[in-house]
Every structure is written in structure tokens, then in C-alpha cells.
Amino acid sequence: MTTAPTGTPATQLLHLVFGGELNSLSKIEFSDLSKLDIVGIYPNYAEAHKAWKAAAQRTVDNAHMRYFIVHMHKLLNPETGKES
């Protein structure tokens, strides 16, 4: 777990970064689910954004390739959007 500037532990808000090739640019439907690129799970949005940006840059020549950041902490605790 990372620490906040005050020395107290920072809240861990998990984020998943993944991507794949879309069938069409007009909707989010992947052409082959077995070829999804699971980049990783990150402890905060800032780290996830770095990973997302790097993955997107690697595939910039393929217009149908898209990467996404999923806020897993909101799925784990949908009432507050934070982990318990």
C-alpha cells in the first residue's frame, strides 16, 4: 500500500486496465475476447492511467484497438465507490 504525504496509509482504490480490438468504432464490442490484453490491476487511478497511456501508445497504428480503465473499487463496494 502506498503512503500519503502525511505518512498515513493511502486508501487503495483498485483499477483494472485492459483493451482489445473492436469490431466497429461506433460501439464497444470486441472482435475476439480470447485476445483481450489484460494490462494489469493498479492501486490508484494515477498508476492505472500511466499503464493505460503506455498500452494505448503501443497500439496507436490500429484505429480499432482500445484500452479502458475499470474502477474496480466501485464494483467491490457500489454504495460508496470505495473499499471497506
N, CA, C and O of each residue as an XYZ file, in Angstrom:
336
protein
N       0.849     -1.173      0.000
C       0.000      0.000      0.000
C       0.896      1.238      0.000
O       1.920      1.266      0.683
N       0.516      2.248     -0.756
C       1.279      3.485     -0.791
C       0.957      4.328      0.437
O      -0.047      4.105      1.114
N       1.817      5.292      0.713
C       1.543      6.166      1.844
C       1.277      7.577      1.365
O       1.868      8.049      0.394
N       0.386      8.229      2.059
C       0.048      9.615      1.769
C       1.182     10.505      2.264
O       2.003     10.055      3.063
N       1.248     11.756      1.812
C       2.325     12.650      2.233
C       2.455     12.800      3.751
O       3.551     13.072      4.242
N       1.388     12.635      4.487
C       1.433     12.795      5.941
C       2.009     11.570      6.636
O       2.178     11.582      7.855
N       2.315     10.513      5.887
C       2.842      9.297      6.480
C       1.772      8.278      6.817
O       2.091      7.168      7.242
N       0.504      8.632      6.635
C      -0.584      7.696      6.877
C      -0.829      6.886      5.608
O      -0.610      7.392      4.507
N      -1.277      5.644      5.739
C      -1.522      4.827      4.547
C      -2.586      5.458      3.642
O      -3.618      5.932      4.116
N      -2.318      5.454      2.347
C      -3.284      5.962      1.372
C      -4.363      4.904      1.140
O      -4.102      3.708      1.269
N      -5.559      5.343      0.801
C      -6.640      4.418      0.502
C      -6.340      3.701     -0.812
O      -5.965      4.332     -1.800
N      -6.503      2.408     -0.816
C      -6.255      1.615     -2.012
C      -7.540      1.542     -2.829
O      -8.525      0.947     -2.392
N      -7.529      2.140     -4.001
C      -8.683      2.113     -4.904
C      -8.252      1.392     -6.177
O      -7.619      1.982     -7.052
N      -8.600      0.116     -6.269
C      -8.128     -0.720     -7.372
C      -8.720     -0.322     -8.721
O      -9.899      0.014     -8.830
N      -7.863     -0.371     -9.750
C      -8.261     -0.069    -11.121
C      -7.685     -1.132    -12.047
O      -6.516     -1.496    -11.923
N      -8.497     -1.629    -12.972
C      -8.090     -2.613    -13.972
C      -7.886     -1.907    -15.306
O      -8.719     -1.100    -15.719
N      -6.783     -2.210    -15.977
C      -6.528     -1.673    -17.313
C      -6.524     -2.850    -18.282
O      -5.791     -3.820    -18.093
N      -7.352     -2.753    -19.320
C      -7.402     -3.814    -20.327
C      -7.806     -3.206    -21.663
O      -8.269     -2.068    -21.729
N      -7.624     -3.979    -22.717
C      -8.005     -3.488    -24.034
C      -8.103     -4.605    -25.037
O      -7.810     -5.764    -24.743
N      -8.518     -4.234    -26.222
C      -8.646     -5.189    -27.308
C      -9.129     -4.499    -28.561
O      -9.434     -3.306    -28.566
N      -9.191     -5.270    -29.611
C      -9.621     -4.739    -30.907
C     -11.144     -4.773    -31.002
O     -11.774     -5.797    -30.739
N     -11.717     -3.644    -31.380
C     -13.167     -3.528    -31.500
C     -13.633     -3.940    -32.897
O     -12.903     -3.793    -33.878
N     -14.869     -4.463    -32.969
C     -15.479     -4.778    -34.267
C     -15.740     -3.511    -35.074
O     -15.557     -3.481    -36.291
N     -16.168     -2.479    -34.378
C     -16.577     -1.233    -35.006
C     -16.199     -0.080    -34.095
O     -16.146     -0.240    -32.875
N     -15.939      1.068    -34.672
C     -15.615      2.243    -33.866
C     -16.850      2.856    -33.227
O     -16.727      3.734    -32.373
N     -18.042      2.411    -33.624
C     -19.280      3.008    -33.121
C     -19.817      2.367    -31.833
O     -20.736      2.906    -31.215
N     -19.252      1.222    -31.425
C     -19.716      0.595    -30.187
C     -18.589     -0.220    -29.564
O     -17.618     -0.577    -30.232
N     -18.734     -0.507    -28.280
C     -17.722     -1.290    -27.572
C     -18.107     -2.759    -27.635
O     -18.829     -3.273    -26.780
N     -17.612     -3.409    -28.654
C     -17.795     -4.848    -28.839
C     -16.488     -5.378    -29.410
O     -16.066     -4.979    -30.495
N     -15.846     -6.286    -28.665
C     -14.532     -6.774    -29.050
C     -14.628     -7.842    -30.137
O     -15.548     -8.659    -30.140
N     -13.672     -7.822    -31.052
C     -13.689     -8.765    -32.167
C     -13.321    -10.185    -31.721
O     -13.821    -11.149    -32.300
N     -12.461    -10.337    -30.707
C     -12.072    -11.660    -30.225
C     -11.747    -11.566    -28.739
O     -10.686    -11.069    -28.362
N     -12.651    -12.039    -27.904
C     -12.469    -11.951    -26.457
C     -11.244    -12.720    -25.968
O     -10.669    -12.370    -24.937
N     -10.841    -13.756    -26.689
C      -9.671    -14.532    -26.268
C      -8.371    -13.748    -26.470
O      -7.322    -14.149    -25.966
N      -8.435    -12.650    -27.191
C      -7.238    -11.844    -27.441
C      -7.231    -10.531    -26.661
O      -6.464     -9.624    -26.984
N      -8.085    -10.425    -25.631
C      -8.062     -9.214    -24.805
C      -6.704     -9.097    -24.126
O      -6.125    -10.092    -23.691
N      -6.215     -7.892    -24.043
C      -4.938     -7.606    -23.389
C      -5.230     -7.101    -21.979
O      -5.662     -5.962    -21.798
N      -4.992     -7.955    -20.981
C      -5.169     -7.562    -19.588
C      -3.834     -6.952    -19.153
O      -2.876     -7.671    -18.871
N      -3.786     -5.636    -19.103
C      -2.544     -4.932    -18.781
C      -2.193     -5.125    -17.314
O      -1.041     -5.412    -16.987
N      -3.183     -4.970    -16.415
C      -2.917     -5.176    -15.005
C      -3.912     -4.493    -14.100
O      -4.830     -3.808    -14.553
N      -3.712     -4.693    -12.803
C      -4.530     -4.075    -11.762
C      -3.612     -3.144    -10.976
O      -2.503     -3.523    -10.600
N      -4.083     -1.928    -10.732
C      -3.267     -0.876    -10.126
C      -3.937     -0.325     -8.873
O      -5.164     -0.342     -8.773
N      -3.141      0.169     -7.908
C      -3.672      0.587     -6.618
C      -4.359      1.948     -6.616
O      -5.001      2.315     -5.631
N      -4.230      2.697     -7.703
C      -4.859      4.017     -7.771
C      -5.016      4.436     -9.225
O      -4.442      3.823    -10.125
N      -5.798      5.484     -9.442
C      -6.079      5.926    -10.798
C      -4.830      6.432    -11.509
O      -4.657      6.186    -12.703
N      -3.962      7.131    -10.795
C      -2.760      7.691    -11.415
C      -1.886      6.595    -12.031
O      -1.405      6.738    -13.155
N      -1.684      5.505    -11.295
C      -0.876      4.389    -11.821
C      -1.586      3.705    -12.982
O      -0.950      3.323    -13.965
N      -2.904      3.549    -12.870
C      -3.678      2.936    -13.952
C      -3.624      3.794    -15.211
O      -3.528      3.266    -16.319
N      -3.683      5.091    -15.048
C      -3.645      5.996    -16.195
C      -2.300      5.899    -16.915
O      -2.255      5.926    -18.145
N      -1.213      5.787    -16.165
C       0.114      5.613    -16.783
C       0.148      4.346    -17.627
O       0.643      4.355    -18.754
N      -0.382      3.250    -17.074
C      -0.398      1.970    -17.786
C      -1.303      2.037    -19.007
O      -0.960      1.512    -20.067
N      -2.457      2.680    -18.864
C      -3.386      2.846    -19.979
C      -2.726      3.627    -21.120
O      -2.816      3.240    -22.285
N      -2.074      4.712    -20.770
C      -1.440      5.563    -21.774
C      -0.330      4.805    -22.514
O      -0.214      4.911    -23.735
N       0.470      4.054    -21.789
C       1.543      3.275    -22.411
C       0.976      2.223    -23.362
O       1.484      2.047    -24.469
N      -0.076      1.523    -22.932
C      -0.688      0.493    -23.778
C      -1.312      1.112    -25.022
O      -1.171      0.578    -26.122
N      -1.991      2.225    -24.853
C      -2.622      2.903    -25.987
C      -1.565      3.390    -26.986
O      -1.775      3.318    -28.197
N      -0.451      3.877    -26.489
C       0.621      4.353    -27.372
C       1.233      3.213    -28.177
O       1.616      3.409    -29.330
N       1.329      2.020    -27.583
C       1.891      0.863    -28.298
C       1.025      0.456    -29.477
O       1.529     -0.137    -30.431
N      -0.271      0.761    -29.436
C      -1.200      0.301    -30.482
C      -1.785      1.463    -31.285
O      -2.845      1.326    -31.895
N      -1.107      2.586    -31.285
C      -1.637      3.797    -31.914
C      -1.894      3.614    -33.422
O      -2.721      4.329    -33.987
N      -1.213      2.689    -34.068
C      -1.396      2.473    -35.509
C      -2.653      1.681    -35.854
O      -3.029      1.610    -37.024
N      -3.309      1.087    -34.860
C      -4.525      0.308    -35.095
C      -5.720      1.098    -34.553
O      -5.924      1.168    -33.341
N      -6.498      1.683    -35.443
C      -7.628      2.537    -35.043
C      -8.710      1.766    -34.281
O      -9.478      2.372    -33.533
N      -8.784      0.461    -34.454
C      -9.817     -0.330    -33.774
C      -9.389     -0.814    -32.390
O     -10.194     -1.397    -31.664
N      -8.154     -0.583    -32.026
C      -7.652     -1.014    -30.725
C      -8.006      0.027    -29.673
O      -7.745      1.214    -29.865
N      -8.602     -0.410    -28.557
C      -8.992      0.496    -27.484
C      -8.611     -0.096    -26.136
O      -8.709     -1.304    -25.917
N      -8.181      0.771    -25.248
C      -7.868      0.383    -23.875
C      -8.790      1.133    -22.936
O      -9.218      2.250    -23.224
N      -9.095      0.501    -21.798
C     -10.049      1.045    -20.846
C      -9.500      0.936    -19.429
O      -8.679      0.070    -19.125
N      -9.974      1.836    -18.571
C      -9.687      1.765    -17.140
C     -11.013      1.481    -16.438
O     -11.970      2.244    -16.564
N     -11.057      0.377    -15.700
C     -12.250      0.000    -14.941
C     -11.993      0.318    -13.470
O     -10.986     -0.111    -12.908
N     -12.886      1.055    -12.857
C     -12.786      1.408    -11.450
C     -13.295      0.228    -10.621
O     -14.467      0.180    -10.248
N     -12.408     -0.712    -10.343
C     -12.805     -1.927     -9.624
C     -13.316     -1.625     -8.224
O     -14.183     -2.338     -7.720
N     -12.802     -0.594     -7.594
C     -13.243     -0.258     -6.237
C     -14.726      0.084     -6.215
O     -15.388     -0.117     -5.197
N     -15.257      0.596     -7.321
C     -16.692      0.896     -7.392
C     -17.510     -0.382     -7.544
O     -18.660     -0.440     -7.107
N     -16.924     -1.401     -8.158
C     -17.611     -2.681     -8.297
C     -17.580     -3.464     -6.988
O     -18.523     -4.188     -6.670
N     -16.490     -3.316     -6.228
C     -16.353     -4.033     -4.964
C     -17.285     -3.489     -3.892
O     -17.750     -4.233     -3.028
N     -17.559     -2.177     -3.952
C     -18.450     -1.547     -2.985
C     -19.257     -0.471     -3.710
O     -18.938      0.714     -3.613
N     -20.307     -0.881     -4.439
C     -21.040      0.061     -5.282
C     -21.767      1.176     -4.520
O     -22.095      2.209     -5.105
N     -22.017      0.979     -3.236
C     -22.741      2.007     -2.481
C     -21.907      3.270     -2.259
O     -22.429      4.383     -2.309
N     -20.608      3.088     -2.013
C     -19.759      4.246     -1.748
C     -18.687      4.451     -2.812
O     -18.126      5.541     -2.919
N     -18.397      3.417     -3.600
C     -17.328      3.509     -4.579
C     -15.957      3.311     -3.979
O     -14.950      3.460     -4.672
N     -15.897      2.975     -2.696
C     -14.631      2.751     -2.005
C     -14.627      1.363     -1.391
O     -15.675      0.770     -1.133
N     -13.423      0.861     -1.165
C     -13.298     -0.434     -0.492
C     -13.579     -0.263      0.986
O     -13.349      0.804      1.556
N     -14.071     -1.310      1.593
C     -14.326     -1.279      3.037
C     -13.049     -1.392      3.799
O     -13.062     -1.383      5.030
